[in-house]
Amino acid sequence: KEIEDVAKEEEIDSSRFLEDLDSAWHKCKENIPKNSLGDVERRLNILKTNWEAGKLSLSVQQKMTKLMNCLICGNCDDAHQIHIGLMVDHVTEVSQWMVGIKRLISSFQQQ
Protein backbone atom coordinates (compact mmCIF):
# COMPACT_ATOMS: atom_id res chain seq x y z
CA LYS A 1 0.00 0.00 0.00
CA GLU A 2 2.86 2.43 0.73
CA ILE A 3 4.28 1.86 -2.74
CA GLU A 4 0.94 2.86 -4.29
CA ASP A 5 0.88 6.05 -2.19
CA VAL A 6 4.38 6.98 -3.32
CA ALA A 7 3.45 6.33 -6.97
CA LYS A 8 0.40 8.58 -6.65
CA GLU A 9 2.53 11.39 -5.24
CA GLU A 10 4.82 11.15 -8.26
CA GLU A 11 2.02 11.19 -10.82
CA ILE A 12 2.25 13.82 -13.50
CA ASP A 13 -0.51 16.25 -14.46
CA SER A 14 -0.93 14.87 -17.97
CA SER A 15 -3.60 17.29 -19.09
CA ARG A 16 -1.46 20.28 -18.07
CA PHE A 17 1.57 18.89 -19.88
CA LEU A 18 -0.45 18.32 -23.06
CA GLU A 19 -1.94 21.83 -22.84
CA ASP A 20 1.54 23.31 -22.34
CA LEU A 21 2.84 21.32 -25.31
CA ASP A 22 0.03 22.62 -27.53
CA SER A 23 0.61 26.16 -26.29
CA ALA A 24 4.35 25.94 -26.97
CA TRP A 25 3.69 24.54 -30.45
CA HIS A 26 1.29 27.34 -31.38
CA LYS A 27 3.58 29.98 -29.91
CA CYS A 28 6.62 29.02 -31.92
CA LYS A 29 5.51 27.28 -35.09
CA GLU A 30 5.94 30.45 -37.15
CA ASN A 31 9.69 30.25 -36.39
CA ILE A 32 9.95 26.69 -37.74
CA PRO A 33 10.83 26.40 -41.44
CA LYS A 34 7.76 25.61 -43.51
CA ASN A 35 9.33 22.45 -44.93
CA SER A 36 9.73 21.10 -41.36
CA LEU A 37 6.29 22.01 -39.97
CA GLY A 38 4.59 18.77 -41.01
CA ASP A 39 7.38 16.62 -39.59
CA VAL A 40 7.46 18.50 -36.28
CA GLU A 41 3.69 18.31 -35.92
CA ARG A 42 3.73 14.58 -36.73
CA ARG A 43 6.42 13.94 -34.10
CA LEU A 44 4.61 15.97 -31.45
CA ASN A 45 1.46 13.97 -32.21
CA ILE A 46 3.44 10.75 -31.62
CA LEU A 47 4.52 12.16 -28.25
CA LYS A 48 0.92 13.04 -27.36
CA THR A 49 -0.38 9.63 -28.43
CA ASN A 50 2.31 7.78 -26.47
CA TRP A 51 1.72 9.99 -23.42
CA GLU A 52 -2.06 9.48 -23.49
CA ALA A 53 -1.67 5.73 -24.04
CA GLY A 54 0.59 5.43 -20.98
CA LYS A 55 3.55 4.27 -23.05
CA LEU A 56 6.05 6.66 -21.45
CA SER A 57 7.88 5.84 -18.24
CA LEU A 58 7.39 8.02 -15.19
CA SER A 59 10.98 9.23 -15.51
CA VAL A 60 10.40 10.43 -19.10
CA GLN A 61 7.13 12.09 -18.09
CA GLN A 62 8.82 13.90 -15.21
CA LYS A 63 11.71 15.07 -17.38
CA MET A 64 9.41 16.17 -20.19
CA THR A 65 7.26 18.10 -17.72
CA LYS A 66 10.38 19.84 -16.42
CA LEU A 67 11.57 20.50 -19.99
CA MET A 68 8.22 22.04 -20.92
CA ASN A 69 8.26 24.22 -17.79
CA CYS A 70 11.74 25.44 -18.72
CA LEU A 71 10.57 26.32 -22.25
CA ILE A 72 7.52 28.20 -21.01
CA CYS A 73 9.69 30.17 -18.57
CA GLY A 74 12.15 30.99 -21.37
CA ASN A 75 14.96 28.86 -19.95
CA CYS A 76 16.01 27.27 -23.23
CA ASP A 77 19.46 26.22 -22.00
CA ASP A 78 18.02 24.01 -19.25
CA ALA A 79 15.38 22.66 -21.67
CA HIS A 80 18.19 21.75 -24.06
CA GLN A 81 20.16 19.99 -21.30
CA ILE A 82 17.08 17.96 -20.30
CA HIS A 83 16.59 17.07 -23.98
CA ILE A 84 20.17 15.78 -24.18
CA GLY A 85 19.71 13.76 -20.99
CA LEU A 86 16.55 12.17 -22.37
CA MET A 87 18.33 11.25 -25.60
CA VAL A 88 21.18 9.63 -23.67
CA ASP A 89 19.17 7.88 -20.95
CA HIS A 90 15.95 6.96 -22.77
CA VAL A 91 16.84 6.89 -26.46
CA THR A 92 14.57 3.98 -27.44
CA GLU A 93 11.61 5.55 -25.65
CA VAL A 94 11.98 9.07 -27.06
CA SER A 95 13.65 8.65 -30.45
CA GLN A 96 10.43 8.82 -32.53
CA TRP A 97 9.41 12.26 -31.27
CA MET A 98 12.42 13.98 -29.69
CA VAL A 99 13.42 15.70 -32.94
CA GLY A 100 10.11 17.60 -32.70
CA ILE A 101 10.97 18.73 -29.16
CA LYS A 102 14.46 19.74 -30.30
CA ARG A 103 12.93 21.91 -33.02
CA LEU A 104 10.58 23.49 -30.45
CA ILE A 105 13.56 24.34 -28.26
CA SER A 106 15.43 25.82 -31.24
CA SER A 107 12.40 27.87 -32.16
CA PHE A 108 12.11 29.25 -28.64
CA GLN A 109 15.82 30.14 -28.70
CA GLN A 110 15.20 32.25 -31.83
CA GLN A 111 12.48 34.32 -30.15
Phi and psi in radians as a Rosetta constraint file:
Dihedral C 1 N 2 CA 2 C 2 CIRCULARHARMONIC -1.095 0.35
Dihedral N 2 CA 2 C 2 N 3 CIRCULARHARMONIC -0.667 0.35
Dihedral C 2 N 3 CA 3 C 3 CIRCULARHARMONIC -1.084 0.35
Dihedral N 3 CA 3 C 3 N 4 CIRCULARHARMONIC -0.723 0.35
Dihedral C 3 N 4 CA 4 C 4 CIRCULARHARMONIC -1.087 0.35
Dihedral N 4 CA 4 C 4 N 5 CIRCULARHARMONIC -0.717 0.35
Dihedral C 4 N 5 CA 5 C 5 CIRCULARHARMONIC -1.097 0.35
Dihedral N 5 CA 5 C 5 N 6 CIRCULARHARMONIC -0.733 0.35
Dihedral C 5 N 6 CA 6 C 6 CIRCULARHARMONIC -1.116 0.35
Dihedral N 6 CA 6 C 6 N 7 CIRCULARHARMONIC -0.759 0.35
Dihedral C 6 N 7 CA 7 C 7 CIRCULARHARMONIC -1.068 0.35
Dihedral N 7 CA 7 C 7 N 8 CIRCULARHARMONIC -0.701 0.35
Dihedral C 7 N 8 CA 8 C 8 CIRCULARHARMONIC -1.123 0.35
Dihedral N 8 CA 8 C 8 N 9 CIRCULARHARMONIC -0.664 0.35
Dihedral C 8 N 9 CA 9 C 9 CIRCULARHARMONIC -1.113 0.35
Dihedral N 9 CA 9 C 9 N 10 CIRCULARHARMONIC -0.537 0.35
Dihedral C 9 N 10 CA 10 C 10 CIRCULARHARMONIC -1.579 0.35
Dihedral N 10 CA 10 C 10 N 11 CIRCULARHARMONIC -0.011 0.35
Dihedral C 10 N 11 CA 11 C 11 CIRCULARHARMONIC -1.074 0.35
Dihedral N 11 CA 11 C 11 N 12 CIRCULARHARMONIC 2.626 0.35
Dihedral C 11 N 12 CA 12 C 12 CIRCULARHARMONIC -1.760 0.35
Dihedral N 12 CA 12 C 12 N 13 CIRCULARHARMONIC 2.544 0.35
Dihedral C 12 N 13 CA 13 C 13 CIRCULARHARMONIC -1.399 0.35
Dihedral N 13 CA 13 C 13 N 14 CIRCULARHARMONIC 1.567 0.35
Dihedral C 13 N 14 CA 14 C 14 CIRCULARHARMONIC -1.078 0.35
Dihedral N 14 CA 14 C 14 N 15 CIRCULARHARMONIC -0.738 0.35
Dihedral C 14 N 15 CA 15 C 15 CIRCULARHARMONIC -1.127 0.35
Dihedral N 15 CA 15 C 15 N 16 CIRCULARHARMONIC -0.665 0.35
Dihedral C 15 N 16 CA 16 C 16 CIRCULARHARMONIC -1.145 0.35
Dihedral N 16 CA 16 C 16 N 17 CIRCULARHARMONIC -0.763 0.35
Dihedral C 16 N 17 CA 17 C 17 CIRCULARHARMONIC -1.019 0.35
Dihedral N 17 CA 17 C 17 N 18 CIRCULARHARMONIC -0.830 0.35
Dihedral C 17 N 18 CA 18 C 18 CIRCULARHARMONIC -1.131 0.35
Dihedral N 18 CA 18 C 18 N 19 CIRCULARHARMONIC -0.639 0.35
Dihedral C 18 N 19 CA 19 C 19 CIRCULARHARMONIC -1.143 0.35
Dihedral N 19 CA 19 C 19 N 20 CIRCULARHARMONIC -0.756 0.35
Dihedral C 19 N 20 CA 20 C 20 CIRCULARHARMONIC -1.104 0.35
Dihedral N 20 CA 20 C 20 N 21 CIRCULARHARMONIC -0.681 0.35
Dihedral C 20 N 21 CA 21 C 21 CIRCULARHARMONIC -1.104 0.35
Dihedral N 21 CA 21 C 21 N 22 CIRCULARHARMONIC -0.801 0.35
Dihedral C 21 N 22 CA 22 C 22 CIRCULARHARMONIC -1.073 0.35
Dihedral N 22 CA 22 C 22 N 23 CIRCULARHARMONIC -0.753 0.35
Dihedral C 22 N 23 CA 23 C 23 CIRCULARHARMONIC -1.078 0.35
Dihedral N 23 CA 23 C 23 N 24 CIRCULARHARMONIC -0.797 0.35
Dihedral C 23 N 24 CA 24 C 24 CIRCULARHARMONIC -1.084 0.35
Dihedral N 24 CA 24 C 24 N 25 CIRCULARHARMONIC -0.727 0.35
Dihedral C 24 N 25 CA 25 C 25 CIRCULARHARMONIC -1.076 0.35
Dihedral N 25 CA 25 C 25 N 26 CIRCULARHARMONIC -0.828 0.35
Dihedral C 25 N 26 CA 26 C 26 CIRCULARHARMONIC -1.205 0.35
Dihedral N 26 CA 26 C 26 N 27 CIRCULARHARMONIC -0.537 0.35
Dihedral C 26 N 27 CA 27 C 27 CIRCULARHARMONIC -1.233 0.35
Dihedral N 27 CA 27 C 27 N 28 CIRCULARHARMONIC -0.550 0.35
Dihedral C 27 N 28 CA 28 C 28 CIRCULARHARMONIC -2.062 0.35
Dihedral N 28 CA 28 C 28 N 29 CIRCULARHARMONIC -0.009 0.35
Dihedral C 28 N 29 CA 29 C 29 CIRCULARHARMONIC -1.152 0.35
Dihedral N 29 CA 29 C 29 N 30 CIRCULARHARMONIC -0.365 0.35
Dihedral C 29 N 30 CA 30 C 30 CIRCULARHARMONIC -1.234 0.35
Dihedral N 30 CA 30 C 30 N 31 CIRCULARHARMONIC -0.302 0.35
Dihedral C 30 N 31 CA 31 C 31 CIRCULARHARMONIC -1.571 0.35
Dihedral N 31 CA 31 C 31 N 32 CIRCULARHARMONIC -0.065 0.35
Dihedral C 31 N 32 CA 32 C 32 CIRCULARHARMONIC -1.631 0.35
Dihedral N 32 CA 32 C 32 N 33 CIRCULARHARMONIC 2.303 0.35
Dihedral C 32 N 33 CA 33 C 33 CIRCULARHARMONIC -0.931 0.35
Dihedral N 33 CA 33 C 33 N 34 CIRCULARHARMONIC 2.432 0.35
Dihedral C 33 N 34 CA 34 C 34 CIRCULARHARMONIC -0.982 0.35
Dihedral N 34 CA 34 C 34 N 35 CIRCULARHARMONIC -0.615 0.35
Dihedral C 34 N 35 CA 35 C 35 CIRCULARHARMONIC -1.256 0.35
Dihedral N 35 CA 35 C 35 N 36 CIRCULARHARMONIC -0.189 0.35
Dihedral C 35 N 36 CA 36 C 36 CIRCULARHARMONIC -1.816 0.35
Dihedral N 36 CA 36 C 36 N 37 CIRCULARHARMONIC -0.220 0.35
Dihedral C 36 N 37 CA 37 C 37 CIRCULARHARMONIC -0.969 0.35
Dihedral N 37 CA 37 C 37 N 38 CIRCULARHARMONIC -0.840 0.35
Dihedral C 37 N 38 CA 38 C 38 CIRCULARHARMONIC -1.078 0.35
Dihedral N 38 CA 38 C 38 N 39 CIRCULARHARMONIC -0.722 0.35
Dihedral C 38 N 39 CA 39 C 39 CIRCULARHARMONIC -1.161 0.35
Dihedral N 39 CA 39 C 39 N 40 CIRCULARHARMONIC -0.771 0.35
Dihedral C 39 N 40 CA 40 C 40 CIRCULARHARMONIC -1.098 0.35
Dihedral N 40 CA 40 C 40 N 41 CIRCULARHARMONIC -0.801 0.35
Dihedral C 40 N 41 CA 41 C 41 CIRCULARHARMONIC -1.088 0.35
Dihedral N 41 CA 41 C 41 N 42 CIRCULARHARMONIC -0.707 0.35
Dihedral C 41 N 42 CA 42 C 42 CIRCULARHARMONIC -1.085 0.35
Dihedral N 42 CA 42 C 42 N 43 CIRCULARHARMONIC -0.767 0.35
Dihedral C 42 N 43 CA 43 C 43 CIRCULARHARMONIC -1.166 0.35
Dihedral N 43 CA 43 C 43 N 44 CIRCULARHARMONIC -0.707 0.35
Dihedral C 43 N 44 CA 44 C 44 CIRCULARHARMONIC -1.144 0.35
Dihedral N 44 CA 44 C 44 N 45 CIRCULARHARMONIC -0.596 0.35
Dihedral C 44 N 45 CA 45 C 45 CIRCULARHARMONIC -1.165 0.35
Dihedral N 45 CA 45 C 45 N 46 CIRCULARHARMONIC -0.603 0.35
Dihedral C 45 N 46 CA 46 C 46 CIRCULARHARMONIC -1.109 0.35
Dihedral N 46 CA 46 C 46 N 47 CIRCULARHARMONIC -0.776 0.35
Dihedral C 46 N 47 CA 47 C 47 CIRCULARHARMONIC -1.007 0.35
Dihedral N 47 CA 47 C 47 N 48 CIRCULARHARMONIC -0.859 0.35
Dihedral C 47 N 48 CA 48 C 48 CIRCULARHARMONIC -1.040 0.35
Dihedral N 48 CA 48 C 48 N 49 CIRCULARHARMONIC -0.799 0.35
Dihedral C 48 N 49 CA 49 C 49 CIRCULARHARMONIC -1.077 0.35
Dihedral N 49 CA 49 C 49 N 50 CIRCULARHARMONIC -0.812 0.35
Dihedral C 49 N 50 CA 50 C 50 CIRCULARHARMONIC -1.115 0.35
Dihedral N 50 CA 50 C 50 N 51 CIRCULARHARMONIC -0.690 0.35
Dihedral C 50 N 51 CA 51 C 51 CIRCULARHARMONIC -1.090 0.35
Dihedral N 51 CA 51 C 51 N 52 CIRCULARHARMONIC -0.892 0.35
Dihedral C 51 N 52 CA 52 C 52 CIRCULARHARMONIC -1.144 0.35
Dihedral N 52 CA 52 C 52 N 53 CIRCULARHARMONIC -0.514 0.35
Dihedral C 52 N 53 CA 53 C 53 CIRCULARHARMONIC -1.478 0.35
Dihedral N 53 CA 53 C 53 N 54 CIRCULARHARMONIC -0.031 0.35
Dihedral C 53 N 54 CA 54 C 54 CIRCULARHARMONIC 1.282 0.35
Dihedral N 54 CA 54 C 54 N 55 CIRCULARHARMONIC 0.458 0.35
Dihedral C 54 N 55 CA 55 C 55 CIRCULARHARMONIC -1.553 0.35
Dihedral N 55 CA 55 C 55 N 56 CIRCULARHARMONIC -0.070 0.35
Dihedral C 55 N 56 CA 56 C 56 CIRCULARHARMONIC -1.795 0.35
Dihedral N 56 CA 56 C 56 N 57 CIRCULARHARMONIC 2.410 0.35
Dihedral C 56 N 57 CA 57 C 57 CIRCULARHARMONIC -1.149 0.35
Dihedral N 57 CA 57 C 57 N 58 CIRCULARHARMONIC 2.789 0.35
Dihedral C 57 N 58 CA 58 C 58 CIRCULARHARMONIC -1.031 0.35
Dihedral N 58 CA 58 C 58 N 59 CIRCULARHARMONIC -0.699 0.35
Dihedral C 58 N 59 CA 59 C 59 CIRCULARHARMONIC -1.051 0.35
Dihedral N 59 CA 59 C 59 N 60 CIRCULARHARMONIC -0.782 0.35
Dihedral C 59 N 60 CA 60 C 60 CIRCULARHARMONIC -1.145 0.35
Dihedral N 60 CA 60 C 60 N 61 CIRCULARHARMONIC -0.734 0.35
Dihedral C 60 N 61 CA 61 C 61 CIRCULARHARMONIC -1.068 0.35
Dihedral N 61 CA 61 C 61 N 62 CIRCULARHARMONIC -0.763 0.35
Dihedral C 61 N 62 CA 62 C 62 CIRCULARHARMONIC -1.103 0.35
Dihedral N 62 CA 62 C 62 N 63 CIRCULARHARMONIC -0.784 0.35
Dihedral C 62 N 63 CA 63 C 63 CIRCULARHARMONIC -1.184 0.35
Dihedral N 63 CA 63 C 63 N 64 CIRCULARHARMONIC -0.659 0.35
Dihedral C 63 N 64 CA 64 C 64 CIRCULARHARMONIC -1.197 0.35
Dihedral N 64 CA 64 C 64 N 65 CIRCULARHARMONIC -0.629 0.35
Dihedral C 64 N 65 CA 65 C 65 CIRCULARHARMONIC -1.111 0.35
Dihedral N 65 CA 65 C 65 N 66 CIRCULARHARMONIC -0.751 0.35
Dihedral C 65 N 66 CA 66 C 66 CIRCULARHARMONIC -1.131 0.35
Dihedral N 66 CA 66 C 66 N 67 CIRCULARHARMONIC -0.744 0.35
Dihedral C 66 N 67 CA 67 C 67 CIRCULARHARMONIC -1.040 0.35
Dihedral N 67 CA 67 C 67 N 68 CIRCULARHARMONIC -0.796 0.35
Dihedral C 67 N 68 CA 68 C 68 CIRCULARHARMONIC -1.137 0.35
Dihedral N 68 CA 68 C 68 N 69 CIRCULARHARMONIC -0.688 0.35
Dihedral C 68 N 69 CA 69 C 69 CIRCULARHARMONIC -1.090 0.35
Dihedral N 69 CA 69 C 69 N 70 CIRCULARHARMONIC -0.712 0.35
Dihedral C 69 N 70 CA 70 C 70 CIRCULARHARMONIC -1.073 0.35
Dihedral N 70 CA 70 C 70 N 71 CIRCULARHARMONIC -0.784 0.35
Dihedral C 70 N 71 CA 71 C 71 CIRCULARHARMONIC -1.055 0.35
Dihedral N 71 CA 71 C 71 N 72 CIRCULARHARMONIC -0.832 0.35
Dihedral C 71 N 72 CA 72 C 72 CIRCULARHARMONIC -1.082 0.35
Dihedral N 72 CA 72 C 72 N 73 CIRCULARHARMONIC -0.599 0.35
Dihedral C 72 N 73 CA 73 C 73 CIRCULARHARMONIC -1.463 0.35
Dihedral N 73 CA 73 C 73 N 74 CIRCULARHARMONIC -0.025 0.35
Dihedral C 73 N 74 CA 74 C 74 CIRCULARHARMONIC 1.454 0.35
Dihedral N 74 CA 74 C 74 N 75 CIRCULARHARMONIC 0.234 0.35
Dihedral C 74 N 75 CA 75 C 75 CIRCULARHARMONIC -1.661 0.35
Dihedral N 75 CA 75 C 75 N 76 CIRCULARHARMONIC 1.306 0.35
Dihedral C 75 N 76 CA 76 C 76 CIRCULARHARMONIC -1.195 0.35
Dihedral N 76 CA 76 C 76 N 77 CIRCULARHARMONIC -0.545 0.35
Dihedral C 76 N 77 CA 77 C 77 CIRCULARHARMONIC -1.120 0.35
Dihedral N 77 CA 77 C 77 N 78 CIRCULARHARMONIC -0.790 0.35
Dihedral C 77 N 78 CA 78 C 78 CIRCULARHARMONIC -1.161 0.35
Dihedral N 78 CA 78 C 78 N 79 CIRCULARHARMONIC -0.696 0.35
Dihedral C 78 N 79 CA 79 C 79 CIRCULARHARMONIC -1.028 0.35
Dihedral N 79 CA 79 C 79 N 80 CIRCULARHARMONIC -0.736 0.35
Dihedral C 79 N 80 CA 80 C 80 CIRCULARHARMONIC -1.121 0.35
Dihedral N 80 CA 80 C 80 N 81 CIRCULARHARMONIC -0.725 0.35
Dihedral C 80 N 81 CA 81 C 81 CIRCULARHARMONIC -1.112 0.35
Dihedral N 81 CA 81 C 81 N 82 CIRCULARHARMONIC -0.710 0.35
Dihedral C 81 N 82 CA 82 C 82 CIRCULARHARMONIC -1.117 0.35
Dihedral N 82 CA 82 C 82 N 83 CIRCULARHARMONIC -0.726 0.35
Dihedral C 82 N 83 CA 83 C 83 CIRCULARHARMONIC -0.992 0.35
Dihedral N 83 CA 83 C 83 N 84 CIRCULARHARMONIC -0.806 0.35
Dihedral C 83 N 84 CA 84 C 84 CIRCULARHARMONIC -1.096 0.35
Dihedral N 84 CA 84 C 84 N 85 CIRCULARHARMONIC -0.774 0.35
Dihedral C 84 N 85 CA 85 C 85 CIRCULARHARMONIC -1.037 0.35
Dihedral N 85 CA 85 C 85 N 86 CIRCULARHARMONIC -0.720 0.35
Dihedral C 85 N 86 CA 86 C 86 CIRCULARHARMONIC -1.117 0.35
Dihedral N 86 CA 86 C 86 N 87 CIRCULARHARMONIC -0.717 0.35
Dihedral C 86 N 87 CA 87 C 87 CIRCULARHARMONIC -1.148 0.35
Dihedral N 87 CA 87 C 87 N 88 CIRCULARHARMONIC -0.599 0.35
Dihedral C 87 N 88 CA 88 C 88 CIRCULARHARMONIC -1.358 0.35
Dihedral N 88 CA 88 C 88 N 89 CIRCULARHARMONIC -0.807 0.35
Dihedral C 88 N 89 CA 89 C 89 CIRCULARHARMONIC -1.521 0.35
Dihedral N 89 CA 89 C 89 N 90 CIRCULARHARMONIC -0.415 0.35
Dihedral C 89 N 90 CA 90 C 90 CIRCULARHARMONIC -2.383 0.35
Dihedral N 90 CA 90 C 90 N 91 CIRCULARHARMONIC 0.666 0.35
Dihedral C 90 N 91 CA 91 C 91 CIRCULARHARMONIC -0.977 0.35
Dihedral N 91 CA 91 C 91 N 92 CIRCULARHARMONIC -0.743 0.35
Dihedral C 91 N 92 CA 92 C 92 CIRCULARHARMONIC -1.197 0.35
Dihedral N 92 CA 92 C 92 N 93 CIRCULARHARMONIC -0.512 0.35
Dihedral C 92 N 93 CA 93 C 93 CIRCULARHARMONIC -1.389 0.35
Dihedral N 93 CA 93 C 93 N 94 CIRCULARHARMONIC -0.511 0.35
Dihedral C 93 N 94 CA 94 C 94 CIRCULARHARMONIC -1.959 0.35
Dihedral N 94 CA 94 C 94 N 95 CIRCULARHARMONIC -0.097 0.35
Dihedral C 94 N 95 CA 95 C 95 CIRCULARHARMONIC -1.083 0.35
Dihedral N 95 CA 95 C 95 N 96 CIRCULARHARMONIC -0.544 0.35
Dihedral C 95 N 96 CA 96 C 96 CIRCULARHARMONIC -1.187 0.35
Dihedral N 96 CA 96 C 96 N 97 CIRCULARHARMONIC -0.517 0.35
Dihedral C 96 N 97 CA 97 C 97 CIRCULARHARMONIC -2.147 0.35
Dihedral N 97 CA 97 C 97 N 98 CIRCULARHARMONIC -0.132 0.35
Dihedral C 97 N 98 CA 98 C 98 CIRCULARHARMONIC -1.156 0.35
Dihedral N 98 CA 98 C 98 N 99 CIRCULARHARMONIC -0.480 0.35
Dihedral C 98 N 99 CA 99 C 99 CIRCULARHARMONIC -1.062 0.35
Dihedral N 99 CA 99 C 99 N 100 CIRCULARHARMONIC -0.654 0.35
Dihedral C 99 N 100 CA 100 C 100 CIRCULARHARMONIC -1.085 0.35
Dihedral N 100 CA 100 C 100 N 101 CIRCULARHARMONIC -0.718 0.35
Dihedral C 100 N 101 CA 101 C 101 CIRCULARHARMONIC -1.167 0.35
Dihedral N 101 CA 101 C 101 N 102 CIRCULARHARMONIC -0.696 0.35
Dihedral C 101 N 102 CA 102 C 102 CIRCULARHARMONIC -1.063 0.35
Dihedral N 102 CA 102 C 102 N 103 CIRCULARHARMONIC -0.705 0.35
Dihedral C 102 N 103 CA 103 C 103 CIRCULARHARMONIC -1.196 0.35
Dihedral N 103 CA 103 C 103 N 104 CIRCULARHARMONIC -0.611 0.35
Dihedral C 103 N 104 CA 104 C 104 CIRCULARHARMONIC -1.065 0.35
Dihedral N 104 CA 104 C 104 N 105 CIRCULARHARMONIC -0.818 0.35
Dihedral C 104 N 105 CA 105 C 105 CIRCULARHARMONIC -1.036 0.35
Dihedral N 105 CA 105 C 105 N 106 CIRCULARHARMONIC -0.816 0.35
Dihedral C 105 N 106 CA 106 C 106 CIRCULARHARMONIC -1.043 0.35
Dihedral N 106 CA 106 C 106 N 107 CIRCULARHARMONIC -0.687 0.35
Dihedral C 106 N 107 CA 107 C 107 CIRCULARHARMONIC -1.147 0.35
Dihedral N 107 CA 107 C 107 N 108 CIRCULARHARMONIC -0.711 0.35
Dihedral C 107 N 108 CA 108 C 108 CIRCULARHARMONIC -1.143 0.35
Dihedral N 108 CA 108 C 108 N 109 CIRCULARHARMONIC -0.619 0.35
Dihedral C 108 N 109 CA 109 C 109 CIRCULARHARMONIC -1.142 0.35
Dihedral N 109 CA 109 C 109 N 110 CIRCULARHARMONIC -0.487 0.35
Dihedral C 109 N 110 CA 110 C 110 CIRCULARHARMONIC -1.374 0.35
Dihedral N 110 CA 110 C 110 N 111 CIRCULARHARMONIC -0.296 0.35
